[in-house]
Amino acid sequence: MIRAQLLTPDPGGLTTHLTTHTRTRDGLIQIAGLAEVTYHGRATSTAEIGASLVILKRGGSLQIHAPTSIKPMNWHPRTDERSARVEHGHCLRHASRQSPEELVRVTFLHPHLALDVHEASFTLSDSEKQMQDALVRHPELIEPGLTVLDRELLIDSGGIDLYARDAQGRSVVVEPKRGRATQDGVSQLGRDVATVQKSGVGAVWSILAAPFIMAPALQERRARGLAFRKTGAWPDAPAPTVLPTLFD
């Protein structure tokens, strides 16, 4: 979640923005614009004045990216002291650590954008069992008129997660996946359907239920004639957490 956004901030406003982050360290700061970077430590270097993206993380790390290259041109996994002040009409950012002794100075000559992004805690609360529980209570999410008869039903090819009957009285094998459906899931569903058909229960069809399906799995699913239902959120279970980034 973006808590603060400064467009073309003046030196005083950017300094206040950085000072607040230094004190709280509870978010992710990103600053894009024209800057000059000077480093002292294991070597001494000065980056030419140019466009850069400066990233300050709450754990104390610092990254400085140039417009080209994947890797940062300067980075520090941890900084012990950080400060910001206005010097010669520009916002100046100091970051240093004691072991090894290093100091980086970033002079923001013309910042275009400064963002304070709140880093929400990520917890993986949903499980396939929770998904199964919800689908048993609400089978209409899979197919209107569907009735779940059994779950974790053992058969010769393995186990059927959900065994059901549709409104036309046909047997239905359901393979729910909390994450992306892959070729393995499609293959397993195909084997389960073949096993059930051999038992002589009559017409059998199948449904692969998942939030997403991978392209190879989609092709195999079509080749096998298996159905797919997109089930990304379900009652009585929280939706997966999505963290925003600058690059979405």
N, C-alpha and C positions, 0 to 999 in steps of 0.2 A: 504494500500500500504506500503510495506517495504521500508523505506528510507535508513536505514543503517543496516548492519549485520556484526558483529565481531565474528570471529571464534577463540576460545582460546585466547582472548585478554590479552595483558600484563597489569600490574597494571596501567601504565600511560595512555594507550589507553582507558581502561575502565573508568578511572577517568575523562578523557576528555569527553567521551561519556555521562557520567552521569551529568557532569557539564553543558554541552550544554542543556540537557533536563531540568535541574533545572532552567536555565535561560529562556528558551522559553516556556516550559510547553505546547507544542502543539502536543504531540504525546503520544504513549503508549510504555513504556520501559519494556522489559522482559529479565531477566538474569537467565540462568540456569547453575548450576555447584555446586561445593563443597563450602560450606559457614558455617560461625558461626554467630549466632544471639544472641545478648544480649539486654534485655529489662529492663527498669527502669520506674516505674510509680506506678500504683495501687498495683503492686507487682514487685518483681525482679526475673528475670529468665534468664537462658542461655541455648539455644538449643545446643545439642551436634553437633559436626561437622558432617555434612552429606550433601547429595544431596538436593538441594532446587531450587524452582522457585520463583524469586522475581519479582513482578509486580508493576510498578509505573505508576499511571494514571495521566492525565493532571490536573484533579481536585484537586490533592494533596493526594489522597488515596494511601496506601501502603498495599500490601498483600504478605505474605511469605508462600509458600506451600511446604509441605514435599512430598516425593514420594508416601505416602499412605494417605488415608482419603480425603473426598471431601472438607471439610472446611479447610481454611488456618490455620496454627498453630499460626500465629501472623498476626494481621491486624489492620490498623488504617484508619478510614473513612476520616480523614483529617489531614494533617501535615502543620504546619505554617512555619517551616524552614527545608531546606534540603541542604546537602552539601556532597561533596566527596573529598577525598584526599588519597595520598599514605602514608601508615604508616607501618613501619617494613616490607617493601617489598610486601605489599598487598594493594589492593584498599579497602578503608573503606568508607562505606556510613552511614551518620548520618541523621536521620529524627526525628523531635520533634514537639510537639504542647504544647500550654500554658494551655489550659483548657479542660480536666484535664491535669496536667503536666505529660508528657510522653516523653520518649526518647528510640529510637531503634537504635542499631548499627549493621550493617551487614558487616562482613569481608569476602570478596570474596577470598578464599584461592586458588581455581583453577576453574575459570569460563570457561565454555565450549562454551557458546553462548550468545551473547547480541544482541537484536533486538530493533530497533526503528521503530514502526509501526505508520504511519500517520492515524489518526482517521478522515475519511471523514464525513462531515455532512450528515445525513440521512433525506431525505425528501420524503414523500409519495405523489407523484405527479400524479400517475395514478389513475383513478377511473373507475368504471364500465361504466359510461356514456362515458368517453373518449374511452374506449374499444369498446363500441357499435358504436360510431361515426366512428372509424377506420374501423370496420368490415362492416358498411354500405357502406363506400367508397371503400373498398377492400374485397368484399364477396368471392373472389377467395381464400382468406386465409382459409376459412371454407371448401369450395368445388368448384372445377372448374365448371364454367357454372352456378353458383348460382346467382339468382337475388333477392334482398331484396325488398319486396312489402310493408311492413309496420313494424313499431316498436311500442312497448308498446301497443299492440293490446289487448283491453279488451275483455275477454270471461268469461263464467260462472265460470270456475275454477280459475280465477285470471287474469293475464296479460301475454301475450307472448312478450318477449323481442324483438325478431326478427322473423318476419313471411316472408317466402321466397318461391321461386319456383326454382326447379332444372332444369337441361338441358333436363330432360325427361318429364317436365311439372308437376311433383309431388309437392304437398304442403310440405313445410319443416318448422318445428318449431325449432328455435335455442335458446338455453339457454346459454348465455355467462357468464363465471365467471372469475373475475380478479384474484382470488386466487385459492386455492385448491377446486376441485369439491367434494362435500360431498353427502351423501345419501339423504339429504333434496333436493338438486338440482336435483338429479335423479328422486326422487318421484314427484317433481313438474313438471318436464318435462313429465313424464309419464301421469300425470293428464291432462296436456295441450293437449297432443297428443290425448288422449281419447275423450276430449271435441271437438276438431276439427273434429275428425272422425265422431262424431255423427251429425255434420252439413251437411254431405253428399257431401263434396268437392272432394271426390275421394281418391286416394292413398295419405297417409300422412306418412312421416317419420320424424325423429328427430335427432338433433345433439347437443351434450353437448360440448361446446368449453371452454377450460380452460388450464392453464399452466400445472396443475397436477391433478390427480384424486386419491382419497384415496382408499385403498384396498376394504373396504366394499362397497363403491360407485361403484367401478369397477365390483364387483360381481353382484350387483343389476342391473347395466347397462346391463351386458351380459344377465342376466335372463329376462330382459324386452325387449331385442333386440334393444336397443338404441345405436346410434353411438356416438363416442367420437373423437374429433379433438384437438390435442395439439396446442394451440395458446398462446405462452408465450410472444412474442414481436410483435408489429404491427406498421405499418407506421404512421407517424405524432404523435407518442407518445413515450416518452423516455422509455427505458427498465428499469425495477426495479433495484435499487441499490443493489449490493452485497458487503458486507464488508468482507475482508479476515481476518482469524484468524489463530493462530498457530495450532489449532486443527482440521482444515479442512482436 
